């Protein structure tokens, strides 16, 4: 794919980047090199090559999946506020916190 200085300036304009003529020429050289490398990579025959997730055969060391914290729901729910409707019960029912109804 052949690029020109006008192409570089058009892309710079679309990206709202101010590019001088010398910068446009340098950018043209770099982009031409990058596009040439991409063309070389696309020309390689990759038929029969199995895709890899990593370039080396590595395995990740993982820690054992062990529960380290206990269920503290009862302890936390003891801090629930009082219902406030004349009773001394906490705003908890069935293991869930009770909140005021906001949608009718």
C-alpha positions in Angstrom: 0.0 0.0 0.0 1.5 3.3 -1.1 1.0 6.3 1.0 1.7 9.9 0.1 2.3 13.1 2.0 -1.3 14.2 1.3 -2.5 11.0 3.0 -0.5 11.7 6.1 -1.8 15.3 6.2 -5.3 14.1 5.7 -5.1 11.6 8.6 -3.4 14.3 10.8 -6.3 16.7 9.9 -8.9 14.1 10.9 -7.1 13.4 14.2 -6.8 17.2 14.8 -3.0 17.0 14.9 -0.9 19.7 13.4 1.9 18.2 11.3 4.6 20.2 9.6 6.0 19.1 6.2 9.2 17.7 7.7 7.1 15.8 10.3 4.8 14.5 7.6 7.8 13.2 5.6 9.3 11.5 8.6 5.9 10.0 9.5 5.5 8.8 5.9 8.8 7.0 6.1 7.8 5.3 9.4 4.3 4.3 8.2 5.7 2.9 4.9 8.1 0.8 6.9 5.4 -0.5 9.2 3.0 -1.3 6.3 5.9 -3.1 4.5 6.5 -5.2 7.6 2.8 -6.1 7.7 2.9 -7.1 4.0 5.8 -9.4 4.7 4.1 -11.0 7.7 0.9 -11.6 5.6 3.0 -13.3 2.9 4.1 -16.0 5.3 2.4 -19.4 4.8 0.8 -20.2 8.1 -1.2 -23.2 6.9 -1.0 -26.1 9.4 0.4 -23.9 12.2 -1.5 -24.3 15.5 -2.2 -21.0 17.3 -0.6 -20.6 20.7 -1.6 -18.6 23.7 2.0 -18.0 24.6 5.3 -18.3 22.8 6.8 -20.5 25.5 5.5 -23.6 27.4 4.8 -22.0 30.7 2.4 -22.9 33.5 1.3 -20.5 36.1 1.8 -21.3 39.7 -1.6 -21.0 41.5 -2.3 -21.1 45.2 -4.7 -23.7 46.5 -8.3 -22.7 46.5 -9.0 -22.7 50.2 -11.6 -20.8 52.1 -9.8 -18.4 54.4 -12.8 -16.3 55.8 -15.8 -17.7 57.6 -19.4 -16.6 57.0 -20.0 -13.7 59.4 -23.6 -12.8 58.3 -25.0 -13.2 61.8 -22.3 -11.0 63.3 -22.8 -8.3 60.7 -26.6 -8.4 61.0 -26.4 -7.7 64.7 -25.4 -4.2 63.7 -28.5 -3.6 61.7 -30.6 -0.6 62.8 -33.9 -1.0 64.7 -37.0 -1.0 62.6 -38.3 2.1 64.4 -42.0 1.3 64.0 -42.5 1.0 67.8 -40.8 -2.4 68.0 -37.3 -3.2 69.2 -36.6 -5.6 66.3 -33.7 -5.2 64.0 -34.3 -4.5 60.3 -33.4 -8.0 59.3 -35.7 -10.8 58.0 -34.6 -14.2 56.6 -31.0 -13.2 56.5 -31.7 -10.0 54.5 -31.7 -6.4 55.5 -35.0 -4.6 55.4 -35.1 -1.2 53.8 -38.0 1.3 53.3 -40.2 0.8 50.3 -39.4 3.5 47.8 -41.4 2.4 44.8 -45.2 1.8 45.0 
